[in-house]
Structure formats: structure tokens, C-alpha cells
Amino acid sequence: MITSKEIEDIVLELLRADPWQLVVPAKVYAELNRRAKCSGCVPNVVDIIVRVTESYQAQQAHQPAELVNLQSGLEKLKKQRSGVRRERRSTGHRAA
């Protein structure tokens, strides 16, 4: 029998390793060295994954001011790069 606490711990462990990964029931079962025989518990596992992932992402969220600074920083980099010639081609060169 797998407890919800075990599933929550596995999901958190996976998210800490890579917060951008998609956690699916198959990964959770693989980490627990178990498998879903009849798949009756899979909807419950999905609910736990969603709840834990949303909670984790909310805790990791940045303040809106930090996001604005990041965006303005990216715009500055884009402006700096726009004047650079690429591939040593002149600006009037057009590929056919």
C-alpha cells in the first residue's frame, strides 16, 4: 500500500531535481519501485501530483518586481545584440 505522504515526498523530490519537468504517475510509481496494476489509484495520484506541484510552484514564485526587472534586462540584451552583424554578411545581403 502506498500512502499519500510517500507520493508527496516523491513529487517534491522530483520537482527539486528539476522544477520544469512534467511529473506523471508513471514516474512516481517508478521511483517507488511499484506499478499500478488496475490503475484505479491513478486519478488519486494525479490529484496529489497537481496539488503538490501547484504548492511547490507557488512557493518558488518570484515577486512581480523581479519579473519586470528580468524583462527589462532581456530587452536591453536584445537591443545590444540587434546592432551586431551575424554570419559576416552585409545588411543588404538576402538569401534566395
QUIWOHU-V838623 format. One line per field, one symbol per residue. ss: DSSP state (a for helix, b for strand, c for the rest). phi: phi as a letter, one per 20 degrees, with the letter a starting at -180 (. if undefined). burial: # if it has 24 or more other ideal C-beta (glycine too) atoms within 12 Angstrom, else .. A space follows every 10 residues. Layout:
ss=???
phi=???
burial=???
This chain:
ss=cccaaaaaaa aaaaaaaccc ccccaaaaaa accccccccc caaaaaaaaa aaaaaaaaaa cccaaaaaaa aaaaaaaaaa aacccccccc cccccc
phi=.deffffgff fffffffbfe feecggffff felcbefdmf eggfffffgf fffffffffe fefgffffff ffffffffff ffeefdllef fefcee
burial=.#....##.# ##.##..... ..#.#..##. ##........ ....##.##. .##..#.... .......... .......... .......... ......
